[in-house]
C-alpha cells in the first residue's frame, strides 16, 4: 500500500509510524489528480506544474511534491537537503506539500525505491515504431500465465513512466514497460529505475530525426536498453533491421532474434492477410512450425506478434499460453476499423505517423477490399529526411490508392510525388488543414470504400474520423 511514508522515508530516512496518509496514485498532470493522489509539480519549458498545485488539491489530491513554497491553506514539510527540516504534526492535515530540491529527481528516487520492493521481472520495449502495440501484445501473452503489469498508454518518458511505477503491486510477477527517448540518456535513466532483464527493440527509423540530429544518434539512444541489460538477461532484436542488429555487439545479455528471415531464432513465413479478420502466418522455432491466425491488422503486425512470441518463449511459456495471448483483441491498438458513410470502412490510424508506419498502413489498405481512399497528412520531426520520406510514401500511395487526399504542407509532397509517378491529377486532392479535409473526404467517399486516415499526432487527423462517423 502506497502511503506518504514511502516518500518521507525514501527522501529523508524518516521512520514510518503507520499513521501516514494512504495515497491512491501519483500524477504529473493536475487534471489527472483524484482523491488522495500525490501531484508532482514539474517545471517545464512552457508550463510550470507549481502553477497548478491549487488545481490538483481542488481535484482531490492529498499531497504535492514541490520545489518551491506554495501559498495556500496546507501544511508544508521541508525535505530539502534530504533531511526532515520540519516537525510533523500529530494529526495529518487534509493537504500536504513536500518541499524538495528537485521534484523530478525526488520522484525518480521514490519510484525506484517502490519498484525495488517487488521481485517483478521487467520487460522493456523500445524502438522507433510499434512500441505501444508491442507492449500491449506482450502483456496479453504474459497475462495468460502471470499477473502482469503494463505501463499505461504511451507513458514511456522520464516524466510519464516513473509515476506509473507506483501502480505496481506485490502480486505482479511481470511488468511490460514502454521506453521512449526525447534526448540521449533517457532510456538509460529509465533502465536504472526499472531494471529490465528482457529488452525488446522493434525497429529503427527517422522518427524524431530532427531532434536527434542523425540516425546514428537514434541508434545509440535506443541501444541504451540492451546496454543496460544484465548478463543473465536477453536482448530480443529484429533480424530484419540491420540497425537493430548492430546492437548485438553492445550488450552482455543473450541475443534472441526474430523476423521474416529464416536465420532468425524465431521467424515467420506463409503470411496472408485475412482483411479485417487479421493475419495468418506460420511460426518457426527450433524445428517446430505452428500455423497461427491473429486479430491484428496489417502485415507489419506479424513482427508485433513475433516480438510477443519471443518474449513468451524466453520467459518459458508453452505454445498454448502464447497462442492464447496472441489471439486477444486487446493486442490490437490504435489502428482500428470503424464504419463510415455509405457503408464504407474507415481505417483509423491517426495516432501518429512515420515513413515506416505510413508504408505499413498503405500495405494494409492494399490488402483490403473496396475502392481505396488514402487521406495522408504531414509526418513531423523527420529533419533532413523530411522530403525523401514524404516522396517515398507518395510513391507507395500512387500504387495502392484509387484516390489520395494530401493534407498539410508536408502532405503536399506526398501528393506531388504521387502525381509525378503517374497518378491521375483528378484522383489527387490537396488541402492545407485537417478541418478543410473533412468536407473534401466526405464528398469523395463512395459506397463500400475503404478509407485510410493517417498523419502525425500534431495534425489532429482524428477530427476527420470523428466527423465522418457522425451521421452513420
N, C-alpha and C positions, 0 to 999 in steps of 0.2 A: 504494500500500500504506500503510495507516494504521499509524503507529508512535508510540511515546511521544514521539519527537522533534517531532511535529506540535504537541502540547500545550506542550512546553517552549519551542519556538521561537515559537509564537503568543502565549504568555503572558509571555515574558521576552526574546525575541530571541536565545535560545540557538541556537548554531550546531550543527546535527546532525553527528554523526561517522559515521553509517551503521551503528553498532553498537547502536542503541537497540532495545528490545524491540518486536516486532510486536504490534499489538492486533487482536483479532478483531472486536470490536464495542464500542459504548458503550451502557450501560444505566443507568436511573434506579431500577430495581426490583431489589433484591438477589436476588430469586428468579429473575430472568432472567439473572443472571451465569453465564457459561460460561468455559471455558478461555481464558485470555489476553484477557478482556474488561476494559474500564475501567468501574468503577462510580462514578457521580456521586452523592454524598451530598447530597440536597436537604433543607433544613429545611422542615417543613410545619406546618399548623395543629394537626394531631393527632399526626403521626408525624414523627420526625426521622431522616433517612436515615443520619446518623452512628452511630445505634444499630445499624445493620445492616452496617457495613463488615466486621466479622468474618465475618458470614454470606456476604457477597459473596466474600471471599477463600476461604472454605471451599468455595464452589461453583466455584472455579477462576479468579476474577478475578486479573489480574496487577497492576492498579493501581486506585487510588481517588482521586477528586478530592474534597478535604475542605476545610472552612473552620475547623476546629479540630483540635488534635492528637488523635490516636487512639492509645490504648495497644495494645501488641502487638508481636510479633516481625516488624517490617517496617521498611524504610528510608523516611524522610520527607524529601522535597525541599521546602524552604521557598521558595515563589514569591510571597509576599506583597509588595505594592507593585510588582508587575510586574517583579521582579528575581529573579535566581537567587541566593538567600542561603545556599545550602548547597553545599559541594563535592560533586560527583557521584562515585560510586565507579567504579573502573576496571572492575569486573565488576558488572553489574546484578543486584541481589538478586531473589528469587522474588516478593516482594511489595513494592509501592511506593505510598506516599501522596504526592500532590501537594497541598501546603498553600497555599491561595489565600485572598484576602479574601472572595470571594463565589462560591460554586460555580455558581449559575445563570448569573451574568454571565460567568464563565470558560467554561462550556460553550457559551454563545451565541457568544462571541468565537471559540472554536475551531471551532464548527460553521460560522460564516460564512466563516472563512478556508478551511475544507475545501471548501465549496460553490464559493467563488470560484476554485478551481483549475481548474474544469471549465467548458467552453463549452456547458453544457447549457441548453436552453430550458425555462423553468419555467412550468407552468400551475397557477394557484392556484384552488381551488374553495371557495366559502363559501355560506352561506345557512342558513335555519332547519331545513329538512327536505331529505333526499335528497343530502347532501354525499358520503357514502361510496359510495353506488351510482353517483352521477355520476362520482366519481373512478375507480371500477373500470371503468366503461364507456369513459370517455375513454382510460384506459390500454389497454383492449382495442383501440380504434380506432387509436391511435397506434402500438401494437406491431405492427400489420400492415405498417408500413414502417420504424419506427425502434426501436433498442434503448431501451426506455422504463422509467424508474424510477417507482415509486409509493410514497407513504408507507404504511406497513403499518397494517392495521386502521383504527381511528379515532384514530390518533396525530396529533391535529390542534391540540394546545395548545402553549403556550410551554415546557411541560415535556416533552411527548411527541414533538413534531416534530423539534426540534434533534438528539436522539440518532439519529433515523432518517437524518438527512442524512449521517452518517458511513458509511452503506452505499452512497452514490453512488460510482461508479467512472468512470474515464476513457472507457469505451466507451459510457456512457449519452449519448444525444443529446437526450432529452426526459425531463422529470420532472413528474409529476402529484401535487400536494400538496394535501391537505385542510387547511383553516384554520378553526378554531373560535375562540370567544371566551368567556371567563369574566367578564372585566371590559373596559371600553373601553380601547383602545390595544394590545390583544394581537395583533390581526390586523395592525396597522401594524408591530408588532415582528417578526412572522413574515415580513412582506414585506421588511423591512430585511435579514433574514437570508437570504432565498431569492431575492429579486429576480425576481418573476414578470413575464413580458411579456404573458401572456394571463390574464385574470381571469374566472371564471365565477361568476355569482350565481344560485342555484337559485330561491329564494323567500324571503319574509319573513313570519313568523308569530309568535305569542306564546310560542314556546319560550324558556325562561329569563326570561320577563317578570317573575317575582317578584324575580329578582336584578337585572335591568337597570332596572326601575322604570317604563319606558314603551316603547311601540312606537317612538317617535322615537329613543330611546336605542339600541334594537336596530338600527334602520336605520342610524344613524350608525356603530355599531360594525362592521356588515357592510360598510358603504361604504368602510371603510379599505382594502379590497382594490383597488377601482377607483381610489381616490385615489392609490394607490401605483404605479400602472402608468405606464410612460414614454409619451411622446408617440408613440413608434413601436409601442406595444402595442395590444392590443384588449380591450375590455370586452364580454363576452358576457352580455346581460341578458334577463330573462324579460319579454316583451311583455305577458303575461297578468297580471302582478303590478305594480300601479301603484306600490307602494313600491319595488320593484326598479328600475322605470323612472325613478323620481325621482333615481336615482344618475347618470343620464346627464349631468347638469349639473355633476357633481363629479369629472370625470376629463378628463385631456388626451388619453387614448387614443381610438382609433377605436371607435365603438359598433357592435356587431353584435347584432341582436335575434332571438329565437326565440319560438315559441309556436303557439297554435292560431288566431291572428288573422292574416288574410292581409296585414295591414300589416307584419308581421314580415319580416325579411330571409329567414329560414328558417321555414317553417310546415308544419303537418300537418293533413290532414283525412281523411275516409273511414275513421275509426277504428272498428275492430271487434275484439272480444275473441275469441280462439281458445281460451278457457278456460285449462287448464293448459299448452296448447301455445304460449301467448304472445299477442302483439298484432299486428294487421295495420293498416297505415295508408299514406297517400300523402304523401311529402315533396315540398315545393315550394321551388325556389331558382332565382332569376334566369330564370324562364320554363320551367325544367325540372320535370318531375314524375316521381317514382320510387316505385313500389309496393314496400313493404318489409314483411317479417314478422320479428319479433324474439322470442327466447325469454324475454321479460320478462313478469312477472305484473302485471296491473292497468293501468287507463287512465292512471294517473299516470306509469307508466313511459314513456309516449310523450314526456313532457317530458325524462326522463332521456336517451332516445335522441336527442332534438333537441339537447341540450347537447353530447353526444359528437360528433354530426354537425357541429355548429357549429365545434367545436374542430378537427375534421378539415379542414373547408373553409378555415378561417382559416389553418391550417398547410399548405395546399397539397396535401392528399391528393386522389386521384381517387375516384370513386364506388365502384369495385371495392374499394379499400382500406377505405373507410368501411363499406360493407355487410358485408364480411368480418369486420371488428371488431365490428359490431353483433350479429352472429349468434353470437358466442362466449358460451357459457353462463357464463363467468367474470364477465360483466357482471351476472348475477342474484345479488344479495347479500341476506342476511338473510331476506327474505320468501321462504319456501320451502314447498313442499307435501310432506308426509310421510304415509305410511299410518297410519291409526288403527284402533281397534277396529271390528268389524262391517263391514269393507270401507269404512270412512269415510275421508275425506281431511281432514287437519289442515293448515290454513294457519298456519304458524308465523311470526308477525310480532311476536315478543316482545322484540326488542332494545330498542325504545323506543316512545314514543307521544306524539303531539301532536294537536291538533284536525285539522290538515290531513292528517297521515298516517293517523289513525283513520278519517276520512271516505274517504280513498283506499282503505283496506283494506276498508271496508264496500262500496264501489263494486265492488271486485274480487269480494267474496263474492257480490254481486248478479249478476255475470256468470257464475258457476259453477253447474253442475248440482247436483241433490240438495236435500234439506231443509237450510236454512241455520241453523246454530247459531253465535251470536256470544258469545264469552267476553271481556268488556271490563273492564279494570281502571283504576285511577287514572292520570290524566295529571298529572304533577308539575310544579312550578315555573311555574305559569301566573298567579300573582299575582291581580290583581283580575279577570282574565278566567277564573278557575277555574270559577265556576258556569255562566256563559253558555256556555263551551266544552263542558263536560260535557253540558249540556242540548242543545246543537246535535248532539252525537254521539248522544245518546239518541233524538232525533227521527229521525235517519237510520237508526239501528238498528231502530226500530219499522217503518220502511218495508221494510227488507231482511231482517231475521232472522225466522225462524219461532219460534226460542227464543233468549232472552237470559239470560246469566248475568252479573250485575254484581258485580264483585269490589272490595272496599275501601270506605273511607268516601266517597271522591270518586266511585268507580264507582257507588255507590248513587244519586247524582244522575242518572247515565245511565239507570239502571233506572226511577227515579221519573218522569223525563221521558217515557220510552217508554210507561209506563202512562198518563201524562197526555194523550198524543196518541192513545190508543186501543188500545194493545197489550193483549192479554188477560192478566189477572193470573196465570192458570195457566201462561202462557208466559214469565214473568219471574221469575228466581230471584236472591236476594241472599245473598252470603256476605261475611264480613268479611276473610278472609285467603286467600292463594293456596293453602296446604295444605288449607283447608276446601273449596276449589273443586274439588279433584281428584275426590273421590267423587261430587260433585253432577254434574259434567260427564260423568263416566263413566257414571253412571246415566241420563243424558238421551240419550246418543248412540243413534241407531237405524241400521239398515242403510243404507249408501250416503249418509250425511250428509256435508255439507261444514262443517267446524268452523273458525272463525276465532278465534285466540287472540292478544290484543294488550293491552299495558299498558306503562307506563313501566318502565325498567330496574330501578328500585328495588322494583317489585312482584314481581320474580323469577318471572314467569309462565312462563318456560321450564321450570319444575318440572312444570307441567301437561302440557306436550308430552312431557317425558321419561316421566312416569307413564302417559300414555295409550298410548304406544308400547311399553311394556314387555312386553305379552302378545301382541303381533302375531305 
